Amino acid sequence: MALLQAFEIAYDGNQVGVSEHRLPSGRVFHIDFLQQSVKPLVITVAETDRGKKYWTSGPEGRQEEAGQVGKLVANYRRSDR
C-alpha cells in the first residue's frame, strides 16, 4: 500500500486527518478523527450497476459518514490541483 498524500479537513466542527493510499484495486482514504473518540474510517469510491459513483466505507456500516467525509475529501482534492 503506497501513501500518496496526507492532509487535514474540517468535519463536523473538528479537524480530521486524511491519508490517501493506492492499492492494487484502487485508492482508499484513511480518516483519522484525531482527538475525538470516533474510530478511524476507511472510505473509497464505488460504482452502482448503473455507473453512478458514491463514497462507501470499508467495512460497510458507516455509509452516511463515508458520504459526508467523502464529499469533503473530493472538494479538498479538487481545490488542491
C-alpha positions in Angstrom: 0.0 0.0 0.0 1.6 3.3 -1.1 0.9 6.5 0.6 0.0 9.2 -2.0 -0.7 12.2 0.2 -1.8 13.3 3.7 -3.8 16.3 4.6 -6.4 17.6 7.1 -10.0 18.7 6.5 -12.7 20.1 8.8 -15.6 17.7 9.5 -18.4 18.3 12.0 -16.5 21.3 13.5 -13.3 19.3 14.1 -10.1 18.8 12.1 -9.6 15.2 10.8 -6.5 13.7 9.3 -6.8 12.1 5.9 -4.2 9.9 4.2 -4.7 8.7 0.6 -3.3 5.3 -0.3 -3.0 3.3 -3.6 -4.0 -0.3 -3.5 -3.9 -2.7 -6.5 -7.7 -2.4 -6.6 -7.8 1.4 -6.4 -7.5 4.3 -4.0 -8.6 4.4 -0.4 -8.7 7.2 2.2 -8.0 6.6 5.9 -9.8 9.1 8.0 -8.4 9.7 11.5 -10.7 11.7 13.7 -7.6 12.7 15.7 -8.6 13.6 19.3 -12.2 12.6 19.0 -13.4 9.3 20.4 -14.5 8.1 17.0 -12.9 5.1 15.4 -10.9 5.7 12.2 -12.8 5.2 8.9 -11.6 3.9 5.6 -13.5 5.1 2.5 -13.3 4.6 -1.2 -15.4 5.4 -4.3 -17.6 2.6 -5.5 -19.9 2.4 -8.5 -23.5 1.2 -8.9 -24.6 -1.2 -11.6 -25.8 1.9 -13.5 -22.5 3.6 -13.3 -23.3 6.1 -10.5 -20.3 6.8 -8.2 -20.7 7.0 -4.4 -18.5 7.0 -1.3 -18.6 3.9 0.8 -16.9 2.7 4.0 -14.9 -0.5 4.4 -16.1 -2.5 6.2 -19.7 -1.4 5.5 -21.8 0.1 8.2 -20.8 3.8 8.2 -22.2 4.7 4.8 -23.7 8.1 5.9 -20.4 9.2 7.4 -18.5 7.9 4.4 -20.7 10.0 2.1 -20.3 13.2 4.2 -16.5 12.9 4.7 -16.0 11.7 1.1 -17.6 14.9 -0.3 -15.2 16.9 1.8 -12.2 14.8 0.6 -13.3 15.3 -3.0 -13.7 19.1 -2.6 -10.2 19.3 -1.0 -8.6 17.3 -3.8 -10.3 19.4 -6.5 -9.1 22.6 -4.9 -5.6 21.2 -4.4 -5.0 20.9 -8.1 
